[in-house]
Amino acid sequence: MTYTITVQDDGTSILHVTFEDEGVDLAGEVSIRGDAAVAAAYAPVFVRDLRTNYADLFPQPEMPIGGEIE
């Protein structure tokens, strides 16, 4: 996951997140009232929401053969 923050002249910041580095075709963008520090603090929450809302796009860990957990 990578993200960029673009600070706007109107006192907002645009947080853009992409999961291309993980091989997942998903990107999200949100406008946040505040500077880059506020947007960076919000990034983990936004990433968690994207991963939760689009969980079907992310590879799931494979269960060991026989269904036993090592």
RANORQUI-V263842 format. One record per residue. N is the residue number from 1. PHI is phi in whole degrees, -180 to 180 (NA if undefined). PSI is psi in whole degrees, 0 to 359 (999 if undefined). OMEGA is omega in whole degrees, -180 to 180 (none if undefined). Layout:
((N/PHI/PSI/OMEGA) (N/PHI/PSI/OMEGA))
//
This chain:
((1/NA/134/174) (2/-131/154/177) (3/-142/155/174) (4/-128/152/179) (5/-125/129/177) (6/-118/118/180) (7/-85/129/-179) (8/-95/160/179) (9/-71/343/-177) (10/-89/9/179) (11/89/10/177) (12/-114/167/176) (13/-131/145/177) (14/-103/123/177) (15/-103/119/180) (16/-116/124/-177) (17/-119/138/175) (18/-136/150/-180) (19/-115/21/-179) (20/-57/323/-179) (21/-66/345/177) (22/-101/4/-180) (23/77/20/-179) (24/-111/128/-179) (25/-85/76/-179) (26/-148/134/174) (27/-141/149/178) (28/-141/155/-179) (29/-143/141/179) (30/-145/146/177) (31/-98/133/-175) (32/-127/134/176) (33/-76/117/179) (34/137/182/-177) (35/-89/189/-177) (36/-62/326/180) (37/-65/321/178) (38/-66/317/180) (39/-64/318/179) (40/-64/323/178) (41/-68/330/-180) (42/-82/340/-175) (43/-52/312/-180) (44/-60/325/179) (45/-68/315/-180) (46/-64/318/179) (47/-63/315/179) (48/-60/316/179) (49/-63/318/178) (50/-63/315/180) (51/-63/323/180) (52/-72/313/-177) (53/-70/335/-179) (54/-123/38/-177) (55/-58/331/-179) (56/-67/343/179) (57/-84/342/-176) (58/-95/137/179) (59/-61/136/178) (60/-95/147/177) (61/-62/141/-180) (62/-82/140/178) (63/-79/136/177) (64/-59/153/179) (65/-59/133/-178) (66/93/352/177) (67/76/10/-179) (68/-90/141/176) (69/-94/129/-179) (70/-83/999/none))
//
